[in-house]
Amino acid sequence: MTQEEDGRNDGRKRDPVGFAIAAGLLALAGAVARDAMGMGAVSSYAGIGPSAASWAVAAGLAALAAGTIVAAVRGKIPVPEQSDNAAVLTILAGIAAMIATITAGGGFIPAMALLFGLTARGFGRRALATDLGIGVVLGLLVYLGFTKLLALSLPQGPIERLF
């Protein structure tokens, strides 16, 4: 067994990138915790208020930061793989198309169809028309679930006004 396999850090360099990532995670945890403190003490069922989820997220981010620090001290931060820039840009285009569609008044369902179709394309699927159709069906199900069952409002466009 080599030193790398048994987890010892005998002479290996600590990873400064890991410490930078941990600092970012801690900063994000602090920002979420500060936001949770500003939510007030309104409590609902069983004494759990609206800030409970924010506190859980802040604690999770802090735990991830601690784990990242341990990995950086041990020199165990993995080397990132090469990214597929075309795939990343296609997924970002899907997010931009979703935002543009909602901003232009196109509605939730077409926006989700574009997001789903372009994200599937980014992950390597080549049946864009089929994926847009699947996106329409999923968008419709989510729209109806949120607006009719949960009585929450989502952005409306011409299609959503039919329901």
N, C-alpha and C positions, 0 to 999 in steps of 0.2 A: 504494500500500500504506500502510495506517495503522500507527501505532506499535503498536497492539494486535495487528495481524496479523503484524508482524515480530518480536514477542516482546520488545521493549525495554520497560523500566519507567521511562520518562521522566516523573517527577512523579506517577506513580500510587501510590496508597497500598498499603503492605504489608498483607497480610490477617492480622489477629490470630487469627481463627478457625483459619486454616491452621496457625499456630504452636501453638495449643492442641491441635489434632488430632495434630500431630507429637509434641508432648510426651506425649500419651497413648499413641501408638504406641511411643515410646521407653521409657516406663514399662512397658508390656506386654512389650516385648522384654527389658527387664531382669529382669522377673519370670520369664519363660520361661527365660532364661539362668541365673538363680539356681537354678531348679528343676533344670535340666540338670546344673549343677555338683554337686547333691546326689544324683545318681543313681549315683555311684560309677564305678569304672573297669572294670567287668565288660565284657569284649569277647567278641564271638562271631565268627562267620565273617568273615574278612578284616579283623579288628581293629575292626570297627564294632560299637559297643555300643548299648545302649538309649537313650543320650542323644543319638545322632546326629540323630534326627528333631527333637528339641527344639532342638538347636543350629541346625538348618536353619530352623526356624520363627522363632527369635530373630533370625537373620541376615536373613530375609525381612522381618520387622517393622521392623528397623533400616533396611533399604533403603527400605521404604515411608515411614518417617519422614523419611529424607533427601530423597526425592522430594517429599514434602509441604512440607518447608522450602523447597526450590527454587521450588516453585509459589507458596508464600506470599510469598517475596521478590519474585517477578516479578508478583505480584498476579493470578495465574491460577487461583485456587481457583474452581471452578465454583459458580454459584448453585444451591442444591438445588431440586429440583422439589417441587411440592406432593405430599404423600403422601395416599394413600387410606386414611383411618383405619379404615373398615369392613373393608377387606381385611387390614390389619395386625392388627386385633382378631380376625378370623376365623382367621388363621394362629396367633396366640397362643392362641386357644381350642383349636386342634388340638394344640399342644404341651402345654397344660394337660390336655386329654383323654387324651393319651398317658401323661403322668405319673400321672394319677389311675387310669387303667386298670391300669398296671403295679403301682402301689402297692396297689390293691385286690385284686391277685392274678388279674386278667383275662388276663394273659399278653402275650407279645410280638406275636403276629399280630393280635389285635383292636386293640391299641394302635397298631400301624403302619397298620392300615386307617383308623382315626379320623384319625391324623395326615395320611395321604395324602389322604383325602376332604376334610377341612377346608382343607388347604393348596391343593388344586385349586380349591375354592370361593373361597378368598381370591384366587386368580389369575384369577377370573372364570368358571370353568367352572360350569355349572348342573346337571349330571347327577350329583347326590350319590350316588344308589344305585349307579350304574355305577362311580363313583370309589371307593366303599367296597369294591365287589367287586374292582376292580383292586388296591386296597390289601391286601385279603386274599391275593390271589394273590402279589403282590410280597412281602408279609410272610412268607408260607409259604416262598417260594423263598429268601429271606434266612435265615429260621430254619433250614431244612434245610441250607443251605450252611454256615452257621456251626456248627451243632451236629453234623452228621453228617460233613461234609468236613473242617472245621478243628478239631473236637472242643472247641469253646468253648461255654460255657453262656450262654444267654439266659434272660430271665424266662419261667417256665412258668405256664400257666393251663390250663383244661380242654381247649382245642384242642391245645395243644402236648403234652399228656400222651398224646394218641393216637399220637404219632410216637415 
